């Protein structure tokens, strides 16, 4: 079974036996993609913080 959340509720989807390995790979890839997206998001946040800090410093001069 493959489970996912939809509107706060868990839904289960039956995975045919012949697709189990493929679906496992999809799940691992999904996790990898989420990790990369988090890294990009963290980098963007850092860029915003640096920009804001620089702007604040430059406005005082």
Backbone torsions as a table, in degrees:
resi	resn	phi	psi	omega
1	UNK	NA	142.6	175.1
2	UNK	-111.7	126.5	-179.2
3	UNK	-111.2	148.6	178.3
4	UNK	-150.9	158.1	178.3
5	UNK	-96.8	132.6	175.7
6	UNK	-131.3	115.0	-178.4
7	UNK	52.4	41.7	176.5
8	UNK	82.7	-2.4	179.9
9	UNK	-114.0	142.9	-180.0
10	UNK	-82.1	130.4	175.4
11	UNK	-118.9	141.3	179.6
12	UNK	-109.8	140.3	178.6
13	UNK	-122.5	129.2	177.8
14	UNK	-71.4	131.7	177.2
15	UNK	-109.0	119.9	178.3
16	UNK	-58.8	146.3	-176.6
17	UNK	-53.5	-40.0	-177.3
18	UNK	-72.7	-5.8	179.4
19	UNK	-111.8	-0.6	-173.3
20	UNK	-56.6	-49.7	-178.5
21	UNK	-62.5	-41.9	179.6
22	UNK	-62.9	-43.7	-179.9
23	UNK	-66.4	-37.2	175.7
24	UNK	-59.4	-43.8	178.4
25	UNK	-62.2	-41.9	177.9
26	UNK	-58.4	-43.9	-178.7
27	UNK	-63.5	-42.4	178.1
28	UNK	-64.8	-41.9	179.1
29	UNK	-64.1	-39.4	178.2
30	UNK	-60.4	-44.4	178.4
31	UNK	-62.1	-42.0	178.6
32	UNK	-62.3	-43.8	-179.8
33	UNK	-63.7	-42.0	178.1
34	UNK	-60.5	-39.5	179.4
35	UNK	-65.0	-41.6	179.4
36	UNK	-66.1	-42.0	178.5
37	UNK	-61.6	-39.9	177.8
38	UNK	-63.3	-41.7	177.8
39	UNK	-60.1	-45.9	179.8
40	UNK	-62.6	-43.8	179.6
41	UNK	-61.6	-43.1	178.2
42	UNK	-62.2	-41.1	178.1
43	UNK	-63.1	-42.6	179.1
44	UNK	-62.7	-42.8	177.2
45	UNK	-59.1	-44.4	-179.8
46	UNK	-62.5	-41.9	177.8
47	UNK	-60.1	-41.7	179.4
48	UNK	-64.0	-43.9	179.7
49	UNK	-61.5	-44.9	-179.8
50	UNK	-63.2	-45.1	-180.0
51	UNK	-60.2	-46.9	-179.1
52	UNK	-62.8	-43.3	179.6
53	UNK	-62.9	-44.6	179.1
54	UNK	-63.0	-41.9	-179.4
55	UNK	-63.4	-40.8	179.4
56	UNK	-64.2	-43.1	179.6
57	UNK	-64.7	-44.4	-179.2
58	UNK	-66.2	-30.4	-179.4
59	UNK	-73.4	-20.5	179.4
60	UNK	-81.0	-20.4	-176.4
61	UNK	-79.5	NA	NA
